[in-house]
Amino acid sequence: MRDQALGQIVSVGLGSTVNSLYTSTREDALRTDLFGSYQKNSRPAPLVDIRCNIKLLSIKDLNTREQSMSSVVYFTFTWNDTRLDWRSKASYTDIEDIYSTESVLFIPPIVVENTVSNLGLLSERTLPIKIAQSGKITWSPGNIIDTSCDIDTTFYPFDEQTCSITLTTRGYKSHQLTLSLDEVPLILSAYQENGEWTYLRSSTSTAVVARGTDYYSQVNFNLTFQRRNTFHLLSTILPMFFLVSMTCFVFKIPVDAGEKLGYCLTVLLAFAVYLTLISDNIPTTSTNTSYLTVFLVVMLAFGVMSCFLTILVINTHFKPDEEEIPKSVESIAICIAKMVCWKQYGCCRRPDNSTVDVLSLSEKNNSENTPVKGRGNGDLTWQDVARILDALFFCVYAWLLIITVALFTYIMTLRKTL
């Protein structure tokens, strides 16, 4: 009577949410009736249907090197155990639910099939398990799980990755224990965004898998994430583009300045040092080669080639004046000069023949008898050839850089259409 009166007082203060007839003595009696002959090693029905869902809390890491995903999740499994239905017991109908643990109840043997850390069954011995009046059991173990994930870094850092969490049964075959999806298979109400990955979408599926001659039930939760690429864009791609664009302007430095080769080597060294700094951010897996890695290798090749071309220009510029320019070299140089519109050889210009030089007879005889050093049949010198090469290489490098960047951008956009 004292406990009943106390329950009525509490019910007045809290409304109808508190059962005024509840006492620990009555629950003890209910447990005795329910678990007196209960065997936790026996499944409650010939075919037990386990409905499950996942509550995703966060993604700790998506490791491209180890090909794994680390996530913090709660699993929720519900099934009916008719042995624990007390609706027919009139003396206990006011008790809506009770709680127990794994040490007393039948718990379906479920494992994370694609785990890379813990190969054991899902288990949490101290977790309270809810038993409803109808015998419906709700079990919600939570853990940090590491699962394998086939990561494709082809479009890094503009990539999307789909990783799965696969649950399957052990021991009991598919005709004894089956896994099915809840009405809401994935719950994101408490999900915390990851600093590197953005959650995009999810999909679920069920299957029956074979192990030898036996078949077991399986459910798959597929999670798709997109990499946040702002950091990689600002710290990797744009600096690389700016460094490589500097290699074009080495061909604008006059050879007589004396800093042409030094400038080229300085840019190449800065490029190599920066590649070393960002190497930790680029995936090292060899399963798939990222287009960004190919892009950086091409940019490095541009820098190395500019050094060889600069040496060629310097060597041409300082050829001795006594060495005559071969006719083939001079013809090629004139064609290149017209292509790059160099001085009077501009492709859109016409030679100016309006002026006539008047030479005295003695000057004419001297000019005919005195050979012009370093010249061929035309008006070019070795210095002119070097300047023409500089103009050619500048145009070629500028266009190659623009085409390479445009091609890389186009390939990255293909990810959205694949």
Residue pairs with C-beta under 8 A, 6 or more apart in sequence:
3 23
3 25
4 20
4 21
4 23
7 18
7 19
7 20
7 21
7 22
7 23
8 20
10 18
10 20
11 18
11 19
11 20
19 94
19 95
19 96
21 94
22 94
22 95
26 91
26 92
26 95
27 95
27 98
29 92
30 86
30 89
30 92
30 95
30 98
31 98
33 86
33 89
33 92
34 83
34 84
34 86
35 104
38 83
38 84
38 104
40 103
40 104
40 105
40 106
40 107
41 106
42 106
43 106
43 172
43 176
43 177
44 79
44 80
44 81
44 82
44 83
44 84
44 106
44 135
45 80
45 82
46 176
47 175
47 176
47 177
47 178
48 79
48 108
48 172
48 176
48 177
48 178
49 79
49 80
49 178
49 180
50 77
50 78
50 79
50 108
50 110
50 169
50 177
50 178
50 179
50 180
51 77
51 78
51 79
51 180
51 181
51 182
52 75
52 76
52 77
52 78
52 167
52 179
52 180
52 181
52 182
52 185
52 219
53 75
53 76
53 181
53 182
53 184
53 185
53 186
53 187
54 73
54 74
54 75
54 76
54 165
54 185
54 186
54 187
54 221
55 73
55 74
55 75
55 76
55 142
55 187
55 189
55 190
56 71
56 72
56 73
56 186
56 187
56 188
56 191
56 223
57 71
57 72
57 73
57 74
57 142
57 190
57 191
57 192
58 71
58 72
58 191
58 192
58 194
59 69
59 70
59 71
59 72
59 194
59 197
59 199
59 225
60 70
60 71
60 72
60 144
60 194
61 68
61 69
61 70
62 68
62 69
62 70
62 149
62 151
62 161
62 163
62 194
62 196
62 197
62 225
63 69
63 70
64 151
64 153
64 156
64 283
64 284
64 285
65 283
65 284
65 285
66 116
67 148
67 149
67 150
67 151
67 285
67 287
68 116
68 146
68 147
68 148
68 149
69 146
69 147
69 149
69 163
69 223
70 144
70 145
70 146
71 144
71 145
71 147
71 165
71 223
72 142
72 143
72 144
73 142
73 143
73 145
73 165
74 140
74 141
74 142
75 122
75 140
75 141
75 142
75 167
76 138
76 139
76 140
76 182
77 108
77 110
77 138
77 139
77 140
78 136
78 137
78 138
78 139
78 182
79 108
79 136
79 137
80 134
80 135
80 136
80 137
81 105
81 106
81 131
81 135
81 136
81 137
82 135
83 135
84 131
84 135
84 137
85 133
85 134
85 135
86 92
86 93
86 95
86 133
86 135
87 93
87 133
87 134
93 133
95 133
96 132
96 133
97 130
97 131
97 132
97 133
98 131
99 128
99 129
99 130
99 131
100 128
100 129
100 131
101 125
101 126
101 127
101 128
101 129
102 123
102 124
102 125
102 127
102 129
103 125
105 129
105 131
105 137
107 123
107 129
107 139
108 169
108 172
108 177
109 121
109 169
109 170
109 171
109 172
110 121
110 122
110 167
110 168
110 169
110 170
110 179
111 119
111 120
111 121
111 122
111 167
111 168
111 169
111 170
112 118
112 122
112 145
112 147
112 165
112 166
112 167
113 166
113 167
113 168
113 218
114 147
114 148
114 164
114 165
114 166
115 145
115 146
115 147
115 148
116 146
116 147
116 148
117 145
117 146
118 143
118 145
118 146
121 170
122 141
122 143
123 141
124 141
124 142
124 143
127 139
127 140
127 141
129 137
129 138
129 139
130 137
130 138
130 139
131 137
132 138
145 165
147 163
147 164
147 165
147 166
149 161
149 163
149 164
151 161
151 163
151 283
151 285
151 287
152 159
152 161
152 287
152 288
153 159
153 283
153 285
153 287
153 288
153 289
153 290
154 288
154 289
154 290
154 291
155 290
155 291
155 412
155 415
156 227
156 232
156 282
156 283
156 290
156 291
156 292
157 227
157 229
157 232
157 233
157 236
157 237
157 292
158 227
158 229
158 412
158 415
159 226
159 227
159 415
160 200
160 224
160 225
160 226
160 227
160 415
161 197
161 224
161 225
161 227
162 222
162 223
162 224
162 225
163 222
163 223
163 225
164 220
164 221
164 222
164 223
165 220
165 221
165 223
166 218
166 219
166 220
166 221
167 179
167 218
167 219
167 220
167 221
168 179
168 209
168 216
168 217
168 218
168 219
169 177
169 178
169 179
169 216
169 217
169 218
170 216
172 216
173 214
173 215
173 216
174 208
174 215
174 216
174 217
175 215
177 217
178 217
179 206
179 217
179 218
179 219
180 206
180 219
181 204
181 206
181 219
185 204
185 221
186 202
186 204
186 221
186 223
188 199
191 199
193 199
194 225
195 228
196 227
196 228
197 225
197 226
197 227
197 228
198 225
198 226
198 227
198 228
199 223
199 224
199 225
200 224
200 225
200 226
201 224
202 221
202 222
202 223
202 224
203 222
203 224
204 219
204 220
204 221
204 222
205 219
205 220
205 222
206 217
206 218
206 219
206 220
207 217
207 218
207 219
207 220
208 215
208 216
208 217
208 218
209 215
209 216
209 218
210 216
232 281
235 278
235 281
236 278
236 281
236 282
236 292
237 292
239 274
240 271
240 274
240 295
240 296
240 299
241 299
241 405
243 267
243 270
243 271
243 274
243 299
243 303
244 271
244 299
244 302
244 303
244 401
245 401
246 267
247 264
247 267
247 268
247 302
247 303
247 306
247 397
248 394
248 397
248 398
248 401
249 394
250 260
250 263
250 264
250 267
250 306
250 310
251 306
251 309
251 310
251 313
251 390
251 391
251 393
251 394
251 397
252 390
252 394
253 259
253 260
253 263
254 260
255 313
255 314
255 317
255 318
255 383
255 386
255 390
260 310
260 313
260 314
261 307
261 310
261 311
261 314
264 306
264 307
264 310
265 307
267 303
267 306
268 303
268 304
268 306
268 307
271 299
271 300
271 303
272 300
275 296
275 300
282 290
282 292
282 293
282 296
283 290
291 408
291 411
291 412
295 404
295 408
298 404
299 404
302 397
302 400
302 401
302 404
306 393
306 397
309 389
309 393
312 389
313 386
313 389
313 390
313 393
314 386
316 382
316 385
316 386
316 389
317 382
317 383
317 386
318 382
319 374
319 382
320 374
321 373
321 374
321 381
321 382
322 373
322 374
323 374
323 382
324 374
324 375
324 376
325 333
325 374
325 375
325 376
325 380
325 381
325 382
325 385
326 376
327 376
327 377
329 376
329 385
330 376
330 377
330 378
330 380
330 385
333 380
333 384
333 385
333 388
334 345
334 378
334 380
336 342
336 388
336 389
336 391
336 392
337 343
337 345
337 388
337 391
338 345
338 346
338 347
339 347
339 392
340 388
340 391
340 392
340 395
341 347
341 348
341 349
342 387
342 388
342 391
344 351
344 352
359 367
374 381
374 382
375 381
380 388
